Amino acid sequence: MTPPSTTSSSREADFVVVGAGAAGLAAAWTAARKGHSVILVERHRLGGDCTWTGCVPSKALITEAKKVKAARDLGFEGDVPWDRVIGAVHDRRAHVSTDEDEPTLRSQGIEVLTGEASFTGPGRLSVDGTAVRASKAIVLATGTTAALPPVDGLADARPLTNDTVFELTTQPKRLAILGGGPIGLELGQAFQRLGTQVTVVEGESRVATKEEPEASAVIQEVLAGEGVAFELGSFVASVVRGPDAVTITTEDGRVVAADEVLVATGRQPVTDGLAVERAGVELTDRGFVKVDEKMRTTADDVFAVGDITGGLQFTHVGYDQGQLAVNNALGLIPMSYDDRVVPWVTYTEPEIGRVGLSEAQAFAEYGDHARVACMPIAETDRAKVTGETAGFVKLVAGPHTLVRGLAGGNLVGATIVAPPAGEMIHEVALAVKQKVITGRLAQMTHAYPSWSLAIRETAAQFFFEYRGREARAARAE
């Protein structure tokens, strides 16, 4: 490894990574493991959004809420000790952060530089007055932050975001959540289970709008059954914080009163202070860093990865892109990032797992040659045994043929709604990535009575559908 070049006012390394979230850490780790010197610049906290205000604390809160629901299902009553719940969230967050702290990174050959990074020219940065240069590449990974929609009075109402909700010292009795996407649904269910009355306000006519309509319906029904209220189909017109409550008024005149309001409506890129124009780095019309499929920006030897690029905003996406950018910068076999094979999960209960094309997208691409098989999870023996019957498995395939006696047609997408959908989705994600025909999934032996057996049983429908069509054709002759 070539050590970084250091003077009192300058630093130089093979790679300079700006931003120490999942994407930046992946880039830094990849470069260091390949024997290259790395300077990692971070202005706030190592670990980034995922560790401190995103995936880690939200899943910890969801876990605590699940325990509370299980206790209530057994008849236990009483208020939840919020200090113990949020204390557990903070403890688990701190535990995860030890894998990303400065001593650990330094032991891995990564120099950490704390401060605000700003381009001074092509290939050159200043970090709080210290000149920093990369001999091979600069990787931008500064991520995103919560975006407040332009709603009258919202900013003055001091709303919660994912940056602040995990710092609450007292549990709100009533919580209004603006946005019915993954963050709103996950935290909405968690707070409801912990004893807060939650209302989800969503301008669209359904929640989880990026998912299959059936998934939206299942999740809304489950959460409503647990007590979550929904106000759908009208966007928020105004928000007013009074002495006793926050009042949310929708465009069609509906009023929601709450103790706190949580904004979960979108993200905006963190590019303030970077002065990317000095390096020739262009932004999109939405303010994200413009990249090609190899994660290269419009500037020589500058790459951008993770949420700052405006693509799929998931930790695992940022991690993969961080690795890919370093490998491409080193001139190894050039690789492109394909987001059509990326799985994602909404961690409600039941979970929603998704990969590839939806049913509507498949029919738009393949016309009447697309094929869909769907099976209610309630028909599986595992669901019957556990009593957790909400959900389904939907598999989406391309045009069918008969290959060596099996129903063909590559799997191109899937949605799973089930208690462990986040684990089940990876089998079908591999199938989508490897262009596996549906008949192979129907052939795959699954342990009984696993939840994943539903994948095999759903895939078998393609074979029966093909055979049925073949038999109908024979009868017609």
Disulfide bonds with the S-S distance in Angstrom:
none
